């Protein structure tokens, strides 16, 4: 997704992919990502997020379209791109240090380079106290850190993280999020997928929503969250005359909430609240300003209409 004016680091152009004939997981997806950005890639289960990041990383080949890094076709094994997958991607019978040395060697590094990068990854991911322990005996949080550390061996320009905090404790989650922020401050570009929308909202500067294999929404985070600044939501315990509220550009929502479009009704929040008070309605809660990323996500995926 192109947010600023410079040439994008990543260009995904009309990408289509399917594992089987007549079963298409990714449909005509296009997006751009500038160097130094953090893109939050969102979508419900089965939307195609893991398939899309696998295509970007070169693990899969598209049926149509292409992926470009700095204007050149991306390919498997490209050093500029690293993927931290959902599944653990290391050897459980090896120690953390042995895993890092093995994968550093697989990158074609000589012994000195492999040792230096392994030690830096251990330090950056705070794995040094457990470096000689078998990875099979790591906690869930340490396993996520080891997955992360292996990707850092490449020193990638584009780092893709697919649900990197799934199943970890709060301390490990905070560590991973802080590490991601630090990497971005150092110039690493990131794609971040997560079902934890609060994480995405706090980390990412741009968002793309994938639903049923298609991009249904994309844009800068601050722009998407600011689209409803002219709306106010109030929670009203009892509404005996809904037609009056509808005449004020109000629409009922879940759990007693009403959403009012101030632009349509041509009034300020103070004017609306005064009308409600005069009509005998005393709001139990009021929300005004930026909407949550959850609201953006639900609108883009129509999750309200789906069966659980």
MARBAGU-237624 format. One record per atom (N, C-alpha, C, O): x, y, z. Coordinates in pm, whole numbers, padded with zeros to 5 digits, always signed. Each point is the difference from the previous one (the first is absolute). Layout:
! residues N
XYZ/...
! end
This chain:
! residues 308
+00084-00116+00000/-00084+00116+00000/+00088+00122+00000/+00089+00011+00085/-00109+00079-00174/+00086+00116-00015/-00058+00116+00078/-00105+00054-00035/+00174-00016+00142/-00051+00106+00085/+00071+00130-00029/-00062+00106+00005/+00190-00111-00036/+00075+00122-00028/+00042-00002-00146/-00040-00088-00076/+00122+00187+00036/+00026+00019-00141/+00114-00081-00057/+00012-00012-00122/+00074-00046+00207/+00117-00069-00053/-00037-00134-00065/-00109-00053+00021/+00203-00001-00100/-00023-00128-00064/-00016-00107+00107/+00074+00000+00098/-00169-00092-00114/-00026-00100+00105/+00111-00105+00008/+00061-00035-00101/-00036-00014+00221/+00090-00114+00018/-00067-00127-00052/+00063-00081-00067/-00192+00065+00098/-00076-00118-00039/-00116+00041-00091/-00074+00092+00032/+00059-00161-00144/-00116+00017-00087/-00061-00137-00026/+00067-00090-00052/-00193+00074+00087/-00076-00120-00032/-00099+00039-00108/-00085+00087+00021/+00095-00151-00137/-00077+00044-00116/-00094-00110-00049/+00044-00100-00055/-00173+00121+00077/-00107-00086-00052/+00030-00148+00024/-00004-00082-00092/+00033+00051+00217/+00040-00135+00037/-00121-00092+00012/-00099+00035+00065/+00107-00151-00128/-00105-00102+00010/+00067-00134+00025/+00102-00034-00061/-00160-00044+00153/+00059-00129+00035/-00110-00096+00043/-00097+00039+00064/+00114-00169-00101/-00088-00105+00048/+00077-00130+00011/+00083-00030-00085/-00111-00046+00189/+00067-00130+00017/-00055-00104-00096/+00070-00090-00043/-00198+00105+00011/-00064-00095-00091/-00081+00078-00104/-00035+00116+00022/+00007-00181-00133/-00084+00062-00101/-00137+00032+00060/-00059-00081+00072/+00010+00200-00103/-00130+00048+00043/-00005+00027+00151/-00108+00022+00054/+00221-00024+00014/+00006+00038+00140/+00108+00109+00013/+00117-00030+00020/-00160+00154-00032/+00092+00113-00001/+00005+00064+00138/-00101+00048+00051/+00221-00046+00008/+00015+00056+00134/+00032+00149-00002/-00040+00073+00091/+00111-00027-00193/+00036+00141-00015/-00049+00047-00136/+00027-00063-00102/-00101+00174+00102/-00066+00045-00123/+00038+00145-00030/-00046+00092+00067/+00129-00073-00169/+00029+00133-00054/+00041+00099+00110/-00054+00110+00006/+00148-00150+00079/+00044+00084+00111/+00114+00091-00045/+00097-00046-00060/-00110+00173+00090/+00106+00098-00028/+00019+00087+00123/-00097+00043+00062/+00222-00018-00027/+00032+00093+00108/+00145+00042-00014/+00079-00065-00067/-00046+00176+00132/+00136+00051+00000/+00041+00036+00142/-00084+00038+00083/+00213-00050-00056/+00052+00029+00133/+00132+00074-00014/+00093-00048-00065/-00087+00165+00126/+00122+00080-00006/+00102-00046+00103/-00036-00060+00101/+00162+00087-00129/+00107-00030+00095/-00026+00073+00130/-00032+00119+00001/+00046-00190+00111/-00017+00058+00132/-00141-00004+00053/-00025+00043+00113/-00070-00095-00192/-00139-00005+00044/-00025-00128+00080/+00080-00094-00004/-00191+00092+00078/-00050-00123+00063/-00144-00018-00047/-00087+00082+00031/+00063-00188-00105/-00133-00030-00052/-00066-00106+00087/+00056-00108+00021/-00175+00137+00028/-00080-00099+00069/-00088-00072-00100/-00086+00062-00062/+00106-00192+00046/-00080-00081-00092/-00104-00076+00081/+00033-00089+00078/-00159+00125-00096/-00109-00054+00080/-00093-00085-00085/-00004+00013-00122/-00070-00100+00189/-00100-00080-00069/-00052-00109+00092/+00073-00045+00088/-00197+00002-00108/-00052-00112+00079/+00072-00129-00034/+00075-00007-00097/-00099-00096+00177/+00058-00130-00029/-00039-00046-00139/-00117+00009-00039/+00215-00060-00037/-00027-00047-00133/-00003+00107-00107/-00033-00029-00115/+00066+00153+00152/-00006+00109-00098/+00111-00007-00103/-00013+00054-00109/+00125-00122+00144/+00112-00010-00093/+00124+00072+00044/+00093+00017-00080/-00086+00028+00206/+00115+00077+00047/+00130-00080-00009/+00099+00049-00053/-00101-00171+00105/+00122-00082-00002/+00041-00032-00143/+00119-00001-00032/-00216-00026-00054/+00030-00025-00142/+00065+00123-00062/+00097-00013-00074/-00151+00132+00102/+00055+00122-00059/+00142+00026+00046/+00086+00033-00082/-00058-00048+00212/+00137+00027+00046/+00096-00107-00052/+00118+00028-00021/-00168-00150+00000/+00084-00104-00059/+00035+00033-00145/+00111-00028-00045/-00204+00087-00027/+00027+00045-00137/+00102+00113-00001/+00091+00001-00084/-00104+00093+00176/+00094+00112+00007/+00140-00050+00034/+00099+00050-00053/-00091-00150+00142/+00129-00054+00041/+00060-00095-00103/+00115-00043+00015/-00190+00011-00120/+00053-00088-00104/-00020-00147+00027/+00052-00083-00075/-00127+00048+00180/-00023-00141+00032/-00101-00062-00095/-00002-00122-00019/-00082+00205-00041/-00099-00046-00098/+00015+00083-00127/+00048+00113+00003/-00089-00171-00114/+00004+00071-00128/-00143+00036-00042/-00088-00086+00003/+00064+00210-00042/-00136+00041-00036/-00043-00059-00134/+00083-00030-00086/-00213+00014+00070/-00055-00039-00129/+00004+00117-00096/+00024-00017-00120/-00048+00137+00173/+00006+00123-00079/+00058+00110+00088/-00001-00010+00123/+00051+00116-00188/+00054+00113+00073/+00144-00022+00041/+00061-00101-00034/-00008+00196+00110/+00140-00010+00042/+00023+00078+00127/-00078+00088+00038/+00189-00123+00028/+00048+00069+00120/+00137+00060-00033/+00089-00070-00047/-00074+00200+00072/+00125+00068-00028/+00059+00056+00128/-00071+00058+00083/+00203-00075-00067/+00075+00063+00107/+00096+00098-00065/+00087-00041-00077/-00102+00169+00107/+00081+00103-00066/-00009-00009-00152/+00097+00024-00071/-00215-00060+00022/-00023-00005-00144/+00046-00126-00068/-00015-00014-00121/+00071-00081+00199/+00047-00125-00058/-00083-00117+00052/-00042+00002+00115/+00019-00104-00199/-00083-00112+00044/+00055-00068+00125/+00119-00031+00008/-00207+00010+00089/+00039-00071+00121/+00018-00148-00030/-00060-00052-00094/+00143-00015+00174/+00025-00142-00023/+00033-00069+00132/+00039+00066+00097/-00055-00195-00093/+00030-00079+00119/+00147+00013+00035/+00087-00009-00086/-00059+00031+00214/+00137+00012+00045/+00055+00141-00007/+00119+00022+00025/-00202+00073-00059/+00045+00138-00009/+00038+00052+00138/-00081-00007+00093/+00202+00058-00079/+00051+00042+00130/-00074+00122+00054/-00006+00020+00122/-00049+00062-00211/-00067+00123+00044/-00130-00026+00075/-00051+00089+00068/-00003-00210-00081/-00132-00031+00054/+00011-00120+00095/+00058-00103-00035/-00114+00119+00154/-00004-00112+00096/-00141-00013+00055/-00070+00098+00021/+00031-00221+00002/-00133-00032+00051/+00010-00068+00135/+00073-00098+00016/-00146+00151+00083/-00018-00068+00128/-00136-00068-00007/-00103+00067+00014/+00099-00198-00036/-00129-00068-00025/-00079-00023+00128/+00052+00012+00111/-00181-00046-00130/-00084-00036+00115/+00053-00124+00070/+00007-00006+00123/+00031-00094-00204/+00049-00126+00057/+00146+00015+00041/+00073+00082-00056/-00032-00162+00153/+00140+00003+00042/+00087-00058-00112/-00026-00109-00050/+00128+00183+00013/+00086-00038-00113/+00143-00019+00047/+00091+00071-00041/-00072-00169+00129/+00133-00033+00049/+00003-00148+00039/-00103-00067-00003/+00221+00019+00037/+00015-00142+00036/-00010-00014+00152/+00089+00047+00071/-00194-00112-00019/-00020-00007+00145/+00108-00076+00074/+00021+00024+00119/+00049-00114-00186/+00104-00078+00070/+00131+00076+00011/+00090-00041+00073/-00078+00152-00145/+00119+00084+00011/-00023+00109+00103/-00114+00038+00028/+00221+00012+00028/-00012+00114+00091/-00029+00126-00080/+00009+00001-00123/-00043+00105+00195/-00023+00127-00068/+00123+00045-00076/-00011+00043-00115/+00127-00051+00175/+00124+00042-00066/+00030-00089-00121/+00039+00050-00105/-00057-00182+00121/+00026-00091-00111/-00092+00028-00118/+00042-00005-00116/-00169+00035+00145/-00093+00037-00108/+00049+00122-00074/-00001+00003-00123/+00042+00098+00195/+00044+00124-00064/+00125-00021-00083/+00012+00053-00111/+00081-00130+00162/+00122-00028-00077/-00031-00081-00126/+00060+00021-00105/-00155-00114+00118/-00038-00081-00117/-00061+00089-00108/+00040-00007-00117/-00137+00091+00155/-00068+00083-00100/+00091+00109-00053/-00015+00043-00115/+00109+00003+00196/+00098+00096-00051/+00088-00065-00106/+00035+00062-00100/+00002-00189+00123/+00078-00073-00100/-00079-00023-00127/+00055+00002-00110/-00187-00025+00126/-00085-00021-00118/-00009+00126-00086/-00032-00008-00119/+00059+00124+00178/+00001+00125-00076/+00129+00017-00080/+00013+00093-00080/+00082-00184+00101/+00126+00008-00072/+00106+00084+00071/+00100+00038-00061/-00123-00007+00190/+00097+00078+00076/+00118-00088+00040/-00017-00120+00024/+00136+00180-00016/+00113-00078+00050/-00011-00014+00152/-00089+00057+00063/+00180-00135-00005/-00011-00034+00142/+00001+00125+00089/-00077+00009+00096/+00163+00085-00126/+00009+00122+00081/-00127+00083-00012/-00053+00048+00100/+00005-00030-00223/-00122+00076-00021/-00119-00067+00068/-00084+00066+00061/+00076-00198-00073/-00110-00074+00061/+00000+00018+00151/-00105+00020+00061/+00223-00029-00001/+00010+00016+00146/-00041+00140+00042/-00074+00018+00097/+00122+00082-00170/-00031+00140+00035/-00150+00027-00010/-00058+00062+00089/-00004-00109-00196/-00143+00026-00017/-00084-00078+00101/-00100+00049+00050/+00143-00173-00020/-00073-00080+00099/+00007+00067+00136/-00101+00006+00071/+00217+00043-00034/+00014+00065+00130/-00079+00130+00007/-00057+00034+00104/+00053+00038-00216/-00081+00123-00001/-00148-00032+00011/-00073+00068+00071/+00027-00172-00141/-00140-00038+00006/-00038-00047+00140/-00107+00033+00051/+00196-00110+00012/-00024-00043+00138/-00014+00120+00092/-00086+00005+00088/+00174+00092-00108/-00002+00121+00084/-00124+00084-00027/-00067+00045+00093/+00037-00023-00222/-00114+00085-00035/-00132-00059+00047/-00092+00074+00037/+00081-00207-00037/-00123-00065+00041/+00004-00049+00145/-00089-00072+00045/+00194+00111+00025/+00017-00033+00143/-00015-00150+00025/-00073-00043+00089/+00144-00035-00171/-00003-00145+00013/+00128-00056+00061/+00014-00121+00016/+00079+00207+00019/+00130-00047+00049/-00010-00093+00121/+00072-00099+00006/-00160+00127+00092/-00006-00092+00114/-00046-00141-00036/+00026-00095+00075/-00093+00080-00188/-00055-00131-00040/+00066-00053-00128/-00051-00094-00059/+00161+00152+00017/+00057-00034-00130/+00046-00145-00010/+00003-00054-00110/+00033-00009+00220/+00049-00138-00004/-00109-00103+00034/+00028-00120+00006/-00149+00167+00016/-00111-00090+00030/-00065-00045-00131/-00009+00078-00095/-00035-00204+00089/-00070-00049-00119/-00126+00083-00024/-00073+00034+00092/+00051-00002-00218/-00115+00083-00035/-00132-00067+00037/-00099+00068+00026/+00097-00202-00025/-00122-00072+00037/-00045+00034+00141/-00118-00012+00033/+00212+00054+00051/-00030+00029+00140/-00027+00148+00025/-00017+00042+00114/+00015+00036-00219/-00030+00143+00014/-00149+00020+00031/-00084-00081-00039/+00054+00189+00110/-00138+00041+00017/-00053+00054-00133/+00076+00020-00095/-00208+00002+00090/-00058+00055-00122/+00061+00134-00038/+00024+00027-00118/-00001+00058+00218/+00059+00130-00027/+00142-00009-00053/+00037+00074-00090/+00043-00166+00146/+00138-00017-00046/+00003-00058-00142/+00086+00034-00080/-00181-00123+00051/-00005-00055-00136/-00031+00110-00102/+00057+00002-00109/-00147+00089+00145/-00030+00113-00089/+00124+00087-00018/+00026+00049-00110/+00050-00030+00216/+00122+00080-00010/+00103-00068-00090/+00069+00067-00078/-00058-00199+00088/+00095-00073-00084/-00042+00009-00147/+00085+00021-00087/-00214-00036+00059/-00049+00021-00137/+00043+00137-00052/+00047+00013-00113/-00064+00087+00197/+00033+00137-00034/+00151+00013-00023/+00043+00062-00097/+00036-00120+00186/+00146+00011-00009/+00053-00061-00129/+00092+00054-00061/-00150-00165+00018/+00045-00064-00124/-00022+00093-00119/+00086+00009-00089/-00199+00060+00087/-00027+00094-00111/+00099+00116+00002/+00038+00051-00105/+00003-00008+00224/+00092+00114+00011/+00140-00033-00052/+00077+00091-00030/-00045-00219+00019/+00131-00037-00052/+00023+00057-00140/+00114+00030-00037/-00221-00014-00040/+00013+00051-00137/+00026+00149-00006/+00042+00053-00103/-00067+00016+00216/+00006+00147+00001/-00084+00056-00114/+00050+00076-00083/-00179-00113+00079/-00084+00034-00116/-00040+00147-00002/-00006+00066+00103/-00020-00018-00223/-00059+00133-00014/-00151-00007+00021/-00060+00094+00052/-00001-00206-00094/-00144-00022+00019/-00018-00123+00088/+00041-00110-00036/-00102+00130+00152/-00024-00110+00094/-00151-00021+00009/-00075+00093+00029/+00033-00217-00054/-00142-00035+00002/-00026-00085+00124/+00066-00102+00021/-00162+00145+00061/-00031-00069+00124/-00143-00049-00004/-00094+00080-00004/+00077-00212+00003/-00133-00061-00010/-00043-00050+00137/+00045-00105+00045/-00131+00181+00022/-00049-00032+00135/+00117-00027+00095/+00004-00107+00061/+00091+00201-00046/+00120-00029+00080/-00023-00009+00150/+00084-00054+00071/-00198+00105-00021/-00023-00004+00144/-00110-00100+00038/-00050+00003+00112/+00014-00090-00204/-00106-00098+00029/+00043-00093+00113/+00106-00062-00006/-00190+00054+00109/+00024-00096+00108/+00113+00032+00093/+00052-00090+00066/-00010+00218-00056/+00111+00033+00089/-00053+00074+00123/-00110+00054-00001/+00191-00053+00106/-00036+00069+00123/+00016+00151-00018/+00068+00044-00093/-00129+00036+00181/+00006+00146-00016/+00141+00056-00003/+00027+00095-00073/+00065-00152+00153/+00137+00050+00001/+00069-00023-00134/+00068+00090-00051/-00084-00209-00005/+00061-00030-00130/-00064+00084-00110/+00068+00044-00093/-00200-00021+00104/-00067+00083-00100/+00056+00142+00004/+00030+00058-00104/-00015-00002+00224/+00054+00136+00011/+00142+00006-00055/+00036+00097-00067/+00045-00200+00095/+00137-00002-00051/+00001-00003-00152/+00074+00076-00063/-00155-00163+00003/-00003-00011-00146/-00046+00130-00065/+00057+00042-00101/-00160+00021+00157/-00050+00124-00058/+00104+00111+00010/+00016+00079-00093/+00054-00073+00206/+00106+00101+00014/+00115-00026-00097/+00059+00093-00054/-00028-00220+00033/+00106-00034-00096/-00041+00039-00142/+00083+00050-00077/-00208-00072+00043/-00050+00038-00133/+00010+00151-00018/+00043+00047-00105/-00082+00029+00206/+00011+00146-00009/+00145+00044-00018/+00030+00089-00079/+00059-00153+00153/+00142+00037-00010/+00054-00032-00140/+00074+00081-00057/-00109-00196+00003/+00045-00035-00135/-00049+00101-00103/+00074+00040-00090/-00198+00001+00105/-00055+00098-00093/+00073+00135+00013/+00026+00066-00100/+00005-00026+00222/+00074+00124+00021/+00138-00006-00063/+00057+00102-00039/-00003-00225+00029/+00131-00018-00062/-00009-00012-00152/+00102-00015-00067/-00224+00022+00012/-00016+00002-00145/-00063-00122-00062/-00021-00002-00122/-00011-00102+00200/-00061-00120-00056/-00146+00026-00035/-00075+00058+00080/+00034-00100-00198/-00139+00009-00044/-00071-00130+00042/+00058-00108-00008/-00183+00120+00054/-00067-00117+00055/-00141-00017-00053/-00072+00097-00026/+00034-00224+00011/-00140-00039-00020/-00038-00082+00122/+00068-00096+00036/-00178+00135+00028/-00037-00059+00128/-00143-00051-00007/-00093+00078-00018/+00075-00210+00032/-00135-00056+00005/-00032-00043+00142/+00085-00058+00070/-00207+00086-00027/-00040-00037+00135/-00152+00010+00010/-00062+00081-00068/+00004-00166+00153/-00140+00013+00034/-00021+00095+00117/-00113+00035+00033/+00223+00008+00029/-00009+00093+00113/+00005+00142-00055/+00107+00055-00022/-00224+00002+00001/-00008+00128-00069/+00063+00113+00080/+00049+00097-00058/-00047-00108+00190/+00065+00103+00081/+00149+00005-00028/+00060+00108-00002/+00002-00225-00021/+00142-00003-00037/+00023+00073-00131/+00090+00083-00011/-00172-00115-00089/+00016+00060-00132/-00020+00151+00008/+00074+00077-00061/-00174-00035+00136/-00029+00143+00011/+00116+00075+00065/+00029+00113-00037/+00037-00177+00135/+00110+00067+00068/+00130-00002-00079/+00086+00086+00019/-00070-00185-00108/+00127-00018-00072/+00003+00062-00139/+00098+00063-00039/-00206-00080-00035/+00005+00018-00146/-00041+00140-00042/-00084+00064+00063/+00145-00020-00172/-00034+00130-00058/-00092-00012-00120/-00058+00100-00044/+00042-00220-00011/-00093-00022-00109/-00066-00136+00019/+00051-00085+00073/-00163+00065-00139/-00081-00120+00019/-00053-00048-00134/-00038+00080-00086/+00036-00212+00068/-00071-00063-00111/-00086-00110+00058/+00047-00081+00080/-00174+00078-00120/-00093-00103+00048/-00028-00096-00114/-00043+00039-00109/+00068-00168+00135/-00021-00107-00098/-00121-00080+00042/-00009-00044+00115/-00083+00024-00207/-00120-00078+00030/-00034-00086-00121/-00018+00052-00110/+00008-00183+00132/-00029-00095-00109/+00094+00018-00117/-00041-00008-00116/+00168+00032+00146/+00103+00008-00103/+00013+00133-00069/+00083+00015-00090/-00164+00084+00128/+00006+00132-00064/+00033+00108+00103/-00038-00011+00116/+00108+00115-00160/+00022+00117+00083/-00128+00083-00002/-00042+00050-00105/-00021-00036+00221/-00125+00075+00009/+00019+00141+00053/-00089+00084-00013/+00205-00056+00071/+00027+00134+00053/+00150+00015+00019/+00067-00094+00045/-00013+00209-00078/+00139+00029+00030/+00019+00150+00009/-00070+00077-00066/+00167-00037+00148/+00027+00142+00017/+00086+00025+00121/+00038-00093+00071/-00008+00222-00048/+00077+00041+00117/-00084-00017+00126/-00120+00028-00002/+00181-00074+00110/-00072-00026+00124/-00072+00125+00049/-00119-00007+00032/+00188+00119-00026/-00063+00119+00056/-00117+00047-00086/-00099+00052+00053/+00108-00070-00185/-00110+00038-00088/-00120-00089+00021/-00113+00049+00007/+00135-00180+00002/-00111-00094+00017/-00070+00021+00134/-00123-00011+00007/+00198+00039+00098/-00061+00018+00131/-00067+00135+00015/-00082+00019+00090/+00115+00074-00178/-00057+00135+00010/-00122+00019-00087/-00059+00108+00001/+00018-00210-00078/-00108+00018-00096/-00134+00031+00065/-00088+00055-00066/+00072-00089+00194/-00129+00021+00065/+00007+00106+00109/-00073-00009+00099/+00159+00110-00113/+00010+00105+00100/-00131+00076+00017/-00025+00059+00106/-00060-00058-00209/-00127+00073+00006/-00114-00091+00045/-00116+00022-00035/+00152-00125+00112/-00103-00086+00056/+00018-00008+00151/+00111+00009+00051/-00221-00026+00018/+00003-00015+00145/-00090-00118+00036/-00108-00017-00055/+00155-00064+00149/-00078-00116+00046/-00038+00021+00146/+00082+00042+00082/-00207-00070-00051/-00048+00013+00138/-00074-00128+00039/-00069-00060-00082/+00085+00021+00206/-00071-00117+00051/-00120+00047+00078/+00013+00070+00101/-00132-00108-00149/-00125+00043+00058/-00073-00120+00060/-00038-00091-00074/+00019+00088+00205/-00062-00117+00065/-00140-00031-00053/-00034-00116-00020/-00047+00222-00003/-00138-00025-00044/-00034+00099-00111/+00019+00121+00014/-00071-00174-00124/-00042+00084-00112/-00145-00034-00031/-00030-00108-00050/-00059+00203+00080/-00143-00026-00024/-00051+00063-00128/-00112-00027-00043/+00195+00113-00019/-00042+00064-00125/+00116-00001-00099/+00060+00104-00025/-00027-00222-00031/+00117-00009-00088/-00010+00087-00124/+00102+00042-00055/-00226-00014+00009/-00015+00083-00120/+00055+00141+00022/+00046+00064-00095/-00052-00014+00221/+00054+00132+00028/+00152-00001-00015/+00059+00093-00056/+00004-00197+00107/+00146-00010-00012/+00041-00020-00145/+00102+00054-00043/-00179-00128-00031/+00030-00020-00143/-00013+00131-00077/+00072+00022-00098/-00162+00064+00141/-00015+00131-00064/+00123+00088+00024/+00024+00094-00075/+00052-00125+00179/+00125+00072+00028/+00122-00073-00057/+00111+00015+00050/-00134-00094-00153/+00105-00078-00068/+00062-00104+00092/+00120-00026-00003/-00205-00034+00087/+00045-00105+00090/-00032-00138-00054/-00103-00021-00063/+00193-00073+00089/-00019-00138-00039/+00027-00090+00120/+00103+00016+00066/-00193-00111-00037/+00024-00089+00114/+00114-00097-00028/+00015-00049-00112/+00065+00022+00213/+00107-00098-00004/-00022-00101+00112/-00105+00002+00065/+00201-00090-00043/-00015-00106+00099/+00005+00055+00142/+00059+00105+00025/-00122-00177+00068/+00010+00025+00145/-00043+00140+00040/+00061+00061+00088/-00166-00008-00153/-00053+00129+00042/+00072+00121-00054/-00032+00113+00037/+00130-00134-00125/+00074+00113-00057/-00074+00057-00120/-00058-00073-00080/+00063+00206+00068/-00050+00072-00117/+00113+00083-00057/+00075+00065+00072/-00065-00068-00205/+00106+00074-00070/-00065+00113-00080/-00091-00023-00080/+00141+00145+00101/-00058+00117-00064/+00101+00062-00097/+00115+00023+00035/-00161+00003-00157/+00082+00065-00101/-00020+00151+00012/-00104+00053-00039/+00204+00015+00095/-00012+00142+00026/+00002+00082-00128/-00061+00107-00007/+00131-00158-00095/+00006+00073-00126/-00137+00002-00068/-00043+00103-00053/-00026-00217+00054/-00132-00007-00061/-00101+00088+00072/-00080+00068-00063/+00085-00070+00196/-00097+00078+00079/+00043+00144+00021/-00076+00081+00053/+00201-00048-00097/+00050+00137+00008/-00008+00054+00143/-00058+00106+00024/+00118-00179+00069/+00002+00045+00138/+00131-00040+00066/+00071-00089-00048/-00041+00155+00158/+00121-00028+00077/-00032-00107+00104/-00117-00026+00028/+00220-00036+00031/-00026-00096+00108/-00079+00062+00114/-00089-00064+00057/+00121+00190-00021/-00070+00065+00110/-00149+00019-00033/-00086-00018+00086/+00058+00055-00211/-00140+00020-00040/-00078-00131+00005/-00113-00004+00048/+00175-00104-00096/-00067-00130+00003/-00027-00044+00144/-00111-00042+00032/+00212+00052+00054/-00016-00043+00139/-00107+00083+00070/-00076-00052+00082/+00070+00182-00115/-00103+00086+00059/-00139-00047-00044/-00092-00005+00082/+00076-00029-00211/-00128-00051-00049/-00040-00129+00073/-00116-00018+00037/+00213-00070-00018/-00029-00126+00068/-00046+00025+00143/-00095-00063+00047/+00162+00155+00022/-00039+00032+00138/-00141+00058+00004/-00081-00036+00085/+00054+00126-00178/-00133+00062-00003/-00110-00102-00031/-00113+00015+00045/+00149-00117-00121/-00097-00104-00034/-00012-00106+00109/-00078-00095-00013/+00156+00110+00119/-00009-00093+00111/+00095-00117-00006/-00015-00096+00076/+00115+00102-00166/+00098-00107-00010/+00129+00041+00070/+00057+00105-00030/-00011-00188+00122/+00125+00026+00070/+00100-00107-00039/-00009-00113+00048/+00105+00146-00136/+00097-00100-00046/+00080-00062+00115/+00052+00071+00087/-00044-00204-00088/+00083-00068+00100/+00148+00008-00037/+00086+00005+00088/-00056-00004-00219/+00138+00013-00049/-00002+00079-00130/-00100+00002-00072/+00213+00064+00044/+00014+00079-00122/+00135-00031-00063/+00102-00006+00070/-00100-00013-00202/+00126-00018-00075/+00002+00102-00113/-00095+00012-00078/+00207+00061+00069/+00013+00098-00107/+00146+00012-00040/+00089-00004+00086/-00063+00019-00215/+00138+00013-00047/+00036-00114-00093/-00082-00043-00081/+00204-00006+00093/+00046-00106-00088/-00068-00132+00033/-00021-00035+00117/-00012-00038-00222/-00055-00133+00021/+00113-00099+00024/+00116+00028-00030/-00150-00143+00083/+00098-00105+00025/+00030-00076-00128/-00080-00002-00093/+00197-00061+00090/+00035-00084-00114/-00099-00114-00014/-00027-00046-00111/-00028-00001+00222/-00100-00107-00007/-00120+00041-00084/-00054-00081-00075/+00011+00209+00088/-00112+00048-00079/+00033-00002-00149/-00083-00038-00083/+00206+00081+00049/+00045-00002-00139/+00001-00143-00053/-00047-00026-00111/+00101-00065+00191/+00012-00139-00042/-00138-00064-00023/-00021-00067-00101/-00070+00089+00193/-00133-00059-00013/-00072+00054-00124/-00067-00075-00071/+00081+00203+00047/-00065+00059-00117/+00059-00055-00130/-00073-00019-00098/+00203-00008+00097/+00067-00046-00122/-00022-00147-00027/+00014-00045-00114/-00049-00032+00217/-00017-00144-00017/-00144-00046+00017/-00032-00116-00022/-00055+00208+00061/-00141-00033+00020/-00016-00116+00098/-00087-00086-00017/+00172+00086+00119/-00005-00110+00096/-00132-00003+00077/-00040-00105+00051/-00029+00219-00043/-00126+00001+00073/-00101-00097-00062/-00087-00052+00069/+00101+00028-00201/-00098-00081-00071/+00038-00147-00004/-00075-00082-00054/+00192+00046+00110/+00048-00139-00013/-00045-00084+00119/-00025+00051+00109/+00017-00177-00131/-00027-00092+00107/+00129-00032+00073/+00105-00010-00064/-00109-00005+00198/+00123-00034+00073/+00051-00137-00035/+00103-00044+00052/
! end
